[in-house]
Amino acid sequence: MLNPATGEALKAEDLYPLFAEECARQEMNTTDRWIEIPDEVRDMYRIWRPTPLVRAGGLERALGTRAHIYFKNESVSPVGSHKLNSAIPQAYYAKREGLTNLTTETGAGQWGAALSLATRHFGIDLAVYMVKVSYNQKPYRRSIMQTYGAEVIASPSMSTRAGRKIITEHPNYQGSLGTAISEAVELAVSTPGCKYALGSVLNHVSLHQTVIGLEAERQMDMAGEYPDVVIGCFGGGSNFSGVAFPFMRHNFAGETKTRFIAAEPESCPKLTRGKMRYDFGDEAGYTPLIPMLTLGHNFAPANIHAGGLRYHGAGAIVSRLRDDNLMEAVDIPQLESFEAATLFARSEGLIPAPESAHAIAAAIREARKADEAGEDRVILFNLSGHGLIDMMSYDRFFAGDLQNYSIPDSEIEANTAGLKEA
Ligand SMILES: *Cc1c(COP(=O)(O)O)cnc(C)c1O
């Protein structure tokens, strides 16, 4: 990452004002192959981990496929998604450092809900900037955060300079993760004893999420199979990295030839159509410059119902892996994602989060391709969360109110013009 003011490469210490110091060190760690999960974090993981690895026999029968489809069920966490895997260590490291407050942003509300629970457990106060469209469309996640005791503010808000600026320029702006990050960062750096926590994109978040793939590796072994394809839906990259990286290390050691597929929404296609640039993680340009596949930090994604996937860029490691063709990416239209979600719900019983539905759609595509080619295929995807608090999105799908969105090349060109090549 680069310091935007000087153009110089950042060191871990440069991130100390922003993130808990241990998170900053993990972010920049290029020497340790393994980083131990602290006992205090394991104690809380025990509430719901290990999560089940499930053979999706019902889905296989519904598709009439000979492929074997497995999913790792991260929806069983108390907050209903994988986000708690990183919220707990981040809250723990903040507490250990003596911080009293954290700030963060949330899109669909999943990260905010997770960090609300984790900070409550470790006795830290939390302020959450929630993207306005989700604040209004998904009021129950706001209620969940408030139940855990967090303060929730719709973003853009009048409480920060970044928020006031954007409201002045675009009074009806419904918010984006980029804007909410700007607000949360601004409050954190201007408040003593307070730092900022991020739920995706960064290396330390991906590191915390690898507990998903490490468990899945053991569980696939118990099932007597090994995946040919590993799939995760993709917002900033944390659940994809979490399920994929532990398997990827065997490819790099020359032991396996597993394929890895990130499933992103057609309306926010940073991995397939984004540019490899140094870009800000937020709208206002408060964060360091991250080398990433990006649609530009000013990109305003369509109001799709997979709120957790509406982010302009991809984490640095995934961006590099994709740029080097060590993994694949697919774009899933919104309607295909809800068709896949409905088929999954009717065949497996679980109602997936609209985000996770992108991974299901990609798994279904893979099963069909294997059948057409007459090949056996073992497919593993991550079910990042359940959709029980997203039923309004399903209602709109059944009412025929949802549509597909794609963006023109010219918009991507315009949004990324002027960014330094990475
Ligand atoms: C946040 C979220 C995502 C997307 O974020 P990543 O960091 O890309 O994993 C996916 N699924 C669910 C359920 C989420 O809450």
The ligand as a Tripos MOL2 file, in Angstrom:
@<TRIPOS>MOLECULE
LIG
   15    15     1     0     0
SMALL
NO_CHARGES

@<TRIPOS>ATOM
      1 C1        -20.3250   -9.1110    3.5660 C.3       1 LIG1
      2 C2        -20.8390  -10.3150    2.9670 C.ar      1 LIG1
      3 C3        -20.3200  -10.8230    1.7570 C.ar      1 LIG1
      4 C4        -19.2880  -10.0990    0.9520 C.3       1 LIG1
      5 O1        -18.0900   -9.7570    1.5840 O.3       1 LIG1
      6 P1        -16.7120  -10.4940    1.3280 P.3       1 LIG1
      7 O2        -15.7360   -9.7470    2.1260 O.co2     1 LIG1
      8 O3        -16.4160  -10.4250   -0.1460 O.co2     1 LIG1
      9 O4        -16.8870  -11.8810    1.7830 O.co2     1 LIG1
     10 C5        -20.8070  -12.0070    1.2890 C.ar      1 LIG1
     11 N1        -21.7830  -12.6780    1.9250 N.ar      1 LIG1
     12 C6        -22.3200  -12.2420    3.0770 C.ar      1 LIG1
     13 C7        -23.3940  -13.0250    3.7310 C.3       1 LIG1
     14 C8        -21.8610  -11.0520    3.6330 C.ar      1 LIG1
     15 O5        -22.3820  -10.6160    4.7710 O.3       1 LIG1
@<TRIPOS>BOND
     1     1     2 1
     2     2     3 ar
     3     2    14 ar
     4     3     4 1
     5     3    10 ar
     6     4     5 1
     7     5     6 1
     8     6     7 2
     9     6     8 1
    10     6     9 1
    11    10    11 ar
    12    11    12 ar
    13    12    13 1
    14    12    14 ar
    15    14    15 1
@<TRIPOS>SUBSTRUCTURE
     1 LIG1         1 GROUP 0 **** ****
